[in-house]
Amino acid sequence: MCTSVLTGAYEWVLTRERLLDEPDKWRGWYGDRPAWVFTHRDLPATPGARLTFVSGAVRPVHEAMVAAAGGRNVWLFGAFADEGLLDEIILGVAPVTLGGGAPLLPRRLPASRLRLTSAEQVGQFAHLRYAVAAPPG
């Protein structure tokens, strides 16, 4: 599995969890999974984390992410839906609210394309799983 991260989410975790001082936390959460951070800014890398900082179009990055995942799930965010690259959404809802940043799901992904397939409580989190229908046309 590999993951993509938005700038705001990465900065929030970096600061809140003090990852520059305690980089082993990242490995505890993600192991050696590669992650791509989408940003237009220079951000510090968490020591020992397999991070790639990227900007621009998501489609070329998606190909690299799928290859790195080796057939496993890829964690993505809403911009990939704009490109028709999502087939499922597994949403983890945490009891924490971020103060800003990009919306989770773009407006071009209407509810009519989503079908809730499961809901599960995992500790303090809710994991919601949605099937995503292909865009019309």
C-alpha positions, 0 to 999 in steps of 0.5 A: 500500500502507498498513500498520498497526502495533502500539504495541510494534512502533512503539516498538521501531523508534522506539527501536532505529532512533532515528527521532526523530533519523533520520526519513529512515529511515522514508521509506526503508522506507515512502516516503509510504505511510500507516500507522496505529499502534494504541495507547492511549498518546501516542506521538511521531510520526516527522517526515515519516511519514504516521502516524495514531494510533488506538485502539478497534475495527479495522473502521472503521479498516480501511475507511479503510486499504482506501480509502487503499491504492487496490486494493493490499495492506494490511498488517494484524495479528491483530486484523483476523482476529478481525473476518474482515477478512483474506484473506491473510497475508504474514509476514516473519520477522526474526532479532530477537525482541521482548520483549513485546506482543500475539501476532501471530495471535489464537487465533481464527485456527486453523491449519485456516483457514491454507494456506501458499502460498509461502515465500521468502528475502529477505536475512536475512528469511523471507517466508511467504505464507498464504491465510486461509479465511473464518471458519466460519458 
